[in-house]
Amino acid sequence: MTVNNFFTTINIYFFLAGGIVGVVLALITKFCNRLIDDYFKEKETKRKKKRKLASQVIEICTEGSSVAYNVMPGSQRHVQLVSAQIEGLDKSIADSLRAYLGLWVLCAMRQTPGPYENKNPTVEDIKFAGNLQREAKIIEDSILKYVRKWE
């Protein structure tokens, strides 16, 4: 159907088709913009979470190395919590952090007052503690190397 005017000829079918195509394109554009915005918000949230966890892991490793693993950690629960949170991002780092905590506690246990305190350490005890400290330092270096990339 066409409408003739002195200056214009309007084809109503093309006019309707163009309007419908315009509405469909606007809806698709709006939907795609929403998906893109959600993607980048999620990415930014993950980045912030990684930075926060990286800061906490660096604090934990600094605490351990500053006392040469000879004093019990301030809060073992906090270390376990951080490793559980990291597990969602990278399981290998979480496992390394748990191993690090285990070595730290094992090294500090005999030097902390209590039922496991070793008041008269032998040469073997000192060598054993030294080996634990070296292993903990190796694990700490690998953890920090990876976690510093998150900052």
N, C-alpha and C positions, 0 to 999 in steps of 0.2 A: 504494500500500500504506500503510495507516495502522495505527498501534499505539494501542489504546485503553487508557487507564489510568483509574483513578477520577477523577483530577484533571486529566489532560492528554490531549490527542490529538495525536500527532506524525505528521506526514506526512513520511515518509522521503525522498520525492523532492524536496520543497522543502528539506529539511535538506541533502541532497547538493548540490543546485543552489546553495544559499547558500554552502556550503563551497567549491565550485569557483569561484564568482564571487569570493569573498574571496581565494583564492589567486591568481587571475588579476589582480585589482586590486593585490595586493601586489607581484607581479612587474612589472606596468606601472609602478607607483610607484617601485620600486627602479631600473628602467631609466631612467625620466625623471629621477630625482634624479642618477643618474650622468652623464647628458648635460648637465644643468644645471651640475653641479660641474665637468665638463671644460670647458665653455664659459667659465665664470668664471676658471678657472685659466689657460686660454689667453689670455684678455683681460688678466689681471694680468701674465702673462709678456710679452706684447706691450708693455704699458705700461712695465714695467721696462726692456725693451730700448730703447724710445723715449727714456726718461730718460737712459740711459747714452749713447746716441748723441748726444742733444742736448748733453750735457755735453762730449763730445769735439768736436763741431762748434763749440761756443762757445769752447773752448780754442784750436782751430785759427784761428778768426776773430780772437780776441784776440791771438794771436801775430802774425798778419799785420798787423793795424792798429797794434799797438804799435811795430813797426819801420817803419811807413809803407811796407810792401812793398818795402823797399830791401835786405833781407837774405833770402837763400834760406830756405825753410821748413826746420825742423828735420828732418823726415822726410817726404819726398814719398810714400813708400810707405804711411805711416800715413794720410795724407790720402786716397790712392787706396783703401785698405782701408775706411776709414770711408764713403767715397762708395759703394763696392760694397755695404756693409751697409745703407746707407740706401736703396739702389735697390730693395730688397725692400719698403720701406715707402712711398716716394714717389720716383718716377723724376725728376721735375722738380727736386727739391732736390738729388739726386745729380748731375744734369747741371750745375746751378748751382755746386755745390761744385767740380766738375772745371774749369769755366770760371774760377772764382775762383782755383784753383791755377795754371792756365795764365797768367792775367794777373799773378799774384804772381811766378811764376818769370820771366816775360818782363821784368817791371820790375826784378827783382833781378839778373838775369843780367849786365847791363852794369855793375853796381856791385860785383859780387863778384869778388875776385881770381881770375884764370884767363885762358883764351884769349879770352873774350868781353868782358873788362873794357874799359871806355871811360875812359881816363885823362884825356882832354881833351874833355869833352862840349861840344857846341855848343848854341846856343839851341834848335835844333830837337830835339836829343836830350832836353833838359830838358822841353820842351813835350810830347814824346812820352811821357816817363816820367810827367809830371803827368796826362796823359789816361788812361794805364793805371791810375794810382792812383785817379782818380775813378771809372773803370769798376769797378775792384775794390771800391771802397767801396760803390757802388750795389748790386752783387751781394751783398756781405757783408750789407748792411742787409736785403735781401729774404730771404736765408737765415736770418738771426737772427730776423726778424719771424715767420717760420713755425716755426722750431725752438723758440723760446721757449714756444710753445703746448704743446709736448710735456712740459715740466717741471711 
